[in-house]
Amino acid sequence: MQQNHCELLLDAAKLKFNEETIDLTHTELQIMHSLFQNKGKFVSRNALIEKCWESEHFIDDNTLAVNITRLRKKLQKLGLTDFIETKKNVGYRVGDV
């Protein structure tokens, strides 16, 4: 899957940008997959939680935020400092590179 100049390598659980790649955990891959599928649209917190933790009975309110923070740190290593946008009370989306 491609978004702007980034390629999400689903089978390898990696994100590639400018010939550099980062490894993604299963949860990070699910988050990025959902954001890439909804190109340009905000994805709600609830939708991301359902996709990533569909079999869990209780997810701490902070669990998604922690995973987004970890993902943003990895993206910074590729020079993608503002790749995941947050809109309060709406959700997250992948921005322009």
N, CA, C and O of each residue as an XYZ file, in Angstrom:
388
protein
N       0.849     -1.178      0.000
C       0.000      0.000      0.000
C       0.891      1.236      0.000
O       1.934      1.268      0.653
N       0.462      2.251     -0.743
C       1.251      3.479     -0.782
C       0.425      4.665     -0.333
O      -0.773      4.745     -0.601
N       1.073      5.574      0.346
C       0.477      6.836      0.773
C       1.557      7.878      0.584
O       2.592      7.836      1.249
N       1.320      8.813     -0.320
C       2.329      9.815     -0.659
C       3.605      9.086     -1.087
O       3.567      8.329     -2.057
N       4.704      9.282     -0.416
C       5.962      8.633     -0.783
C       6.299      7.469      0.149
O       7.426      6.973      0.144
N       5.339      7.040      0.936
C       5.551      5.937      1.876
C       4.882      4.674      1.353
O       3.824      4.714      0.725
N       5.531      3.564      1.632
C       4.976      2.274      1.245
C       4.856      1.402      2.486
O       5.830      1.187      3.208
N       3.662      0.911      2.718
C       3.409      0.004      3.828
C       3.544     -1.418      3.299
O       2.776     -1.853      2.442
N       4.535     -2.133      3.825
C       4.810     -3.504      3.394
C       4.123     -4.456      4.368
O       4.689     -4.836      5.393
N       2.903     -4.829      4.031
C       2.072     -5.614      4.946
C       2.678     -6.967      5.291
O       2.712     -7.348      6.461
N       3.153     -7.690      4.299
C       3.701     -9.028      4.549
C       4.966     -8.998      5.400
O       5.235     -9.933      6.153
N       5.741     -7.921      5.280
C       7.003     -7.809      6.017
C       6.856     -7.013      7.311
O       7.796     -6.945      8.103
N       5.687     -6.409      7.535
C       5.444     -5.550      8.702
C       6.481     -4.436      8.789
O       7.137     -4.243      9.812
N       6.608     -3.705      7.672
C       7.572     -2.606      7.594
C       6.935     -1.408      6.905
O       5.953     -1.535      6.174
N       7.524     -0.240      7.160
C       7.152      0.975      6.451
C       8.402      1.490      5.767
O       9.458      1.612      6.387
N       8.275      1.790      4.484
C       9.424      2.220      3.690
C       9.221      3.663      3.240
O       8.143      4.039      2.780
N      10.278      4.465      3.382
C      10.254      5.859      2.939
C      11.654      6.229      2.476
O      12.618      6.082      3.228
N      11.771      6.707      1.242
C      13.076      7.089      0.682
C      14.127      5.993      0.851
O      15.243      6.257      1.296
N      13.766      4.784      0.497
C      14.682      3.635      0.541
C      15.092      3.206      1.953
O      15.925      2.311      2.098
N      14.536      3.813      2.980
C      14.787      3.390      4.366
C      13.524      2.715      4.879
O      12.412      3.075      4.491
N      13.705      1.738      5.752
C      12.547      1.043      6.307
C      12.625      0.984      7.826
O      13.701      1.033      8.423
N      11.453      0.878      8.424
C      11.358      0.643      9.866
C      10.485     -0.591     10.071
O       9.560     -0.849      9.302
N      10.791     -1.337     11.107
C       9.982     -2.493     11.483
C       8.789     -2.015     12.295
O       8.897     -1.080     13.088
N       7.657     -2.662     12.091
C       6.446     -2.332     12.831
C       5.980     -3.543     13.630
O       6.069     -4.679     13.165
N       5.486     -3.287     14.826
C       4.857     -4.357     15.593
C       3.516     -4.679     14.938
O       3.060     -3.957     14.051
N       2.898     -5.754     15.374
C       1.589     -6.125     14.823
C       0.580     -4.989     15.018
O      -0.160     -4.648     14.095
N       0.553     -4.414     16.204
C      -0.391     -3.338     16.495
C      -0.088     -2.100     15.661
O      -1.004     -1.483     15.117
N       1.183     -1.728     15.552
C       1.564     -0.568     14.734
C       1.179     -0.789     13.278
O       0.730      0.136     12.600
N       1.355     -2.012     12.801
C       0.977     -2.343     11.430
C      -0.533     -2.187     11.237
O      -0.979     -1.658     10.219
N      -1.312     -2.646     12.208
C      -2.771     -2.513     12.129
C      -3.195     -1.043     12.105
O      -4.090     -0.661     11.352
N      -2.549     -0.231     12.929
C      -2.856      1.208     12.958
C      -2.546      1.831     11.600
O      -3.386      2.521     11.023
N      -1.339      1.587     11.093
C      -0.936      2.178      9.817
C      -1.810      1.660      8.673
O      -2.169      2.424      7.777
N      -2.152      0.388      8.695
C      -3.004     -0.183      7.652
C      -4.352      0.531      7.622
O      -4.847      0.884      6.551
N      -4.934      0.740      8.774
C      -6.219      1.426      8.856
C      -6.108      2.868      8.358
O      -6.986      3.348      7.642
N      -5.034      3.553      8.736
C      -4.846      4.939      8.294
C      -4.604      5.010      6.786
O      -5.123      5.906      6.121
N      -3.831      4.087      6.249
C      -3.575      4.053      4.802
C      -4.863      3.739      4.027
O      -5.103      4.311      2.963
N      -5.683      2.836      4.556
C      -6.940      2.473      3.889
C      -7.905      3.651      3.821
O      -8.715      3.739      2.899
N      -7.821      4.540      4.777
C      -8.724      5.688      4.859
C      -8.015      6.972      4.446
O      -8.179      8.017      5.076
N      -7.245      6.880      3.407
C      -6.433      7.965      2.860
C      -7.149      9.326      2.923
O      -8.216      9.510      2.338
N      -6.538     10.262      3.640
C      -7.068     11.617      3.712
C      -8.217     11.808      4.684
O      -8.634     12.941      4.929
N      -8.737     10.724      5.242
C      -9.859     10.810      6.179
C      -9.371     10.511      7.590
O      -8.425      9.749      7.788
N     -10.028     11.122      8.556
C      -9.707     10.827      9.946
C     -10.360      9.508     10.346
O     -11.501      9.225      9.982
N      -9.615      8.712     11.099
C     -10.111      7.441     11.624
C     -10.296      7.630     13.125
O      -9.373      8.050     13.822
N     -11.476      7.322     13.612
C     -11.766      7.548     15.033
C     -10.946      6.627     15.931
O     -10.489      5.562     15.517
N     -10.777      7.072     17.164
C     -10.088      6.255     18.171
C     -10.789      4.902     18.309
O     -10.141      3.856     18.355
N     -12.116      4.941     18.374
C     -12.879      3.697     18.551
C     -12.667      2.731     17.397
O     -12.544      1.525     17.612
N     -12.623      3.252     16.173
C     -12.402      2.385     15.007
C     -11.022      1.739     15.074
O     -10.875      0.558     14.760
N     -10.008      2.507     15.482
C      -8.657      1.955     15.601
C      -8.576      0.919     16.714
O      -7.937     -0.121     16.558
N      -9.219      1.205     17.825
C      -9.219      0.264     18.952
C      -9.892     -1.046     18.543
O      -9.389     -2.126     18.853
N     -11.026     -0.953     17.851
C     -11.727     -2.163     17.405
C     -10.874     -2.976     16.439
O     -10.867     -4.206     16.500
N     -10.151     -2.291     15.543
C      -9.322     -3.005     14.563
C      -8.125     -3.677     15.236
O      -7.781     -4.812     14.906
N      -7.501     -2.987     16.166
C      -6.262     -3.485     16.775
C      -6.491     -4.467     17.914
O      -5.687     -5.375     18.126
N      -7.561     -4.293     18.631
C      -7.790     -5.115     19.823
C      -9.189     -5.708     19.826
O      -9.868     -5.690     20.852
N      -9.623     -6.230     18.690
C     -10.987     -6.726     18.550
C     -11.326     -7.867     19.498
O     -12.492     -8.044     19.851
N     -10.337     -8.639     19.915
C     -10.634     -9.779     20.782
C     -10.476     -9.460     22.269
O     -10.768    -10.300     23.121
N     -10.023     -8.272     22.573
C      -9.815     -7.897     23.975
C     -11.128     -7.395     24.582
O     -11.924     -6.744     23.907
N     -11.338     -7.699     25.842
C     -12.552     -7.255     26.515
C     -12.410     -5.849     27.066
O     -13.380     -5.091     27.089
N     -11.212     -5.492     27.511
C     -11.006     -4.149     28.050
C      -9.653     -3.633     27.601
O      -8.629     -4.300     27.750
N      -9.674     -2.447     27.056
C      -8.447     -1.772     26.655
C      -8.363     -0.483     27.449
O      -9.308      0.307     27.457
N      -7.263     -0.270     28.103
C      -7.039      0.963     28.845
C      -7.170      2.146     27.886
O      -6.743      2.064     26.735
N      -7.754      3.235     28.356
C      -7.957      4.421     27.520
C      -6.667      4.933     26.905
O      -6.680      5.552     25.841
N      -5.566      4.676     27.569
C      -4.278      5.206     27.132
C      -3.539      4.283     26.152
O      -2.527      4.683     25.578
N      -4.023      3.077     25.960
C      -3.317      2.087     25.147
C      -3.078      2.566     23.718
O      -1.967      2.436     23.204
N      -4.090      3.112     23.078
C      -3.930      3.594     21.706
C      -2.946      4.757     21.667
O      -2.082      4.806     20.791
N      -3.067      5.691     22.602
C      -2.166      6.852     22.635
C      -0.711      6.420     22.784
O       0.172      6.992     22.144
N      -0.456      5.431     23.612
C       0.904      4.922     23.802
C       1.431      4.331     22.498
O       2.581      4.570     22.130
N       0.605      3.565     21.802
C       1.023      2.969     20.530
C       1.255      4.028     19.457
O       2.191      3.904     18.668
N       0.430      5.053     19.414
C       0.621      6.150     18.452
C       1.929      6.875     18.756
O       2.672      7.221     17.837
N       2.218      7.107     20.034
C       3.467      7.776     20.424
C       4.677      6.955     19.990
O       5.631      7.506     19.439
N       4.650      5.663     20.228
C       5.759      4.788     19.805
C       5.923      4.805     18.288
O       7.039      4.842     17.771
N       4.811      4.777     17.597
C       4.830      4.802     16.135
C       5.408      6.119     15.626
O       6.203      6.124     14.686
N       5.019      7.217     16.231
C       5.558      8.527     15.826
C       7.069      8.602     16.036
O       7.778      9.191     15.220
N       7.558      8.019     17.109
C       9.010      8.002     17.349
C       9.726      7.227     16.250
O      10.787      7.644     15.785
N       9.157      6.115     15.837
C       9.754      5.342     14.744
C       9.714      6.132     13.439
O      10.680      6.124     12.676
N       8.606      6.809     13.185
C       8.460      7.594     11.959
C       9.452      8.757     11.914
O       9.924      9.139     10.843
N       9.761      9.310     13.077
C      10.741     10.403     13.141
C      12.105      9.946     12.642
O      12.846     10.737     12.059
N      12.440      8.699     12.862
C      13.722      8.168     12.385
C      13.814      8.203     10.862
O      14.908      8.230     10.299
N      12.656      8.203     10.203
C      12.611      8.296      8.744
C      12.468      9.742      8.273
O      12.434     10.011      7.072
N      12.386     10.669      9.228
C      12.192     12.075      8.882
C      10.731     12.454      8.725
O      10.424     13.528      8.207
N       9.833     11.598      9.161
C       8.392     11.838      9.048
C       7.848     12.339     10.382
O       7.179     11.601     11.106
N       8.138     13.590     10.697
C       7.791     14.114     12.017
C       6.300     14.367     12.216
O       5.799     14.207     13.329
N       5.590     14.754     11.182
C       4.158     15.051     11.321
C       3.307     14.145     10.440
O       2.270     14.573      9.932
N       3.726     12.925     10.259
C       3.044     12.020      9.341
C       1.664     11.612      9.855
O       0.718     11.509      9.074
N       1.546     11.381     11.151
C       0.244     11.045     11.732
C      -0.318     12.312     12.368
O       0.254     12.861     13.310
N      -1.449     12.761     11.835
C      -2.114     13.953     12.363
C      -3.184     13.537     13.366
O      -3.827     12.497     13.224
N      -3.354     14.375     14.378
C      -4.389     14.149     15.376
C      -5.365     15.308     15.336
O      -4.956     16.469     15.293
N      -6.642     15.003     15.351
C      -7.664     16.040     15.470
C      -8.497     15.679     16.688
O      -9.170     14.649     16.725
N      -8.434     16.548     17.676
C      -9.109     16.276     18.949
C     -10.593     15.960     18.734
O     -11.286     16.632     17.970
N     -11.043     14.946     19.411
C     -12.429     14.461     19.365
C     -12.859     13.938     17.997
O     -14.043     13.685     17.774
N     -11.904     13.775     17.078
C     -12.220     13.228     15.757
C     -11.437     11.946     15.522
O     -12.030     10.893     15.285
N     -10.097     12.024     15.587
C      -9.282     10.831     15.387
C      -7.928     11.143     14.793
O      -7.351     12.202     15.040
N      -7.427     10.206     14.007
C      -6.081     10.293     13.427
C      -6.165     10.096     11.921
O      -7.082      9.455     11.409
N      -5.181     10.667     11.223
C      -5.044     10.409      9.794
C      -3.588     10.564      9.396
O      -2.784     11.163     10.111
N      -3.270     10.007      8.236
C      -1.935     10.149      7.678
C      -1.927     11.437      6.870
O      -2.775     11.652      6.005
N      -0.948     12.293      7.169
C      -0.849     13.567      6.468
C       0.045     13.482      5.249
O       0.520     12.410      4.875
N       0.262     14.624      4.644
C       1.153     14.709      3.487
C       2.598     14.698      3.940
O       2.930     15.161      5.031
N       3.447     14.165      3.088
C       4.883     14.123      3.391
C       5.510     15.396      2.896
O       6.717     15.587      3.041
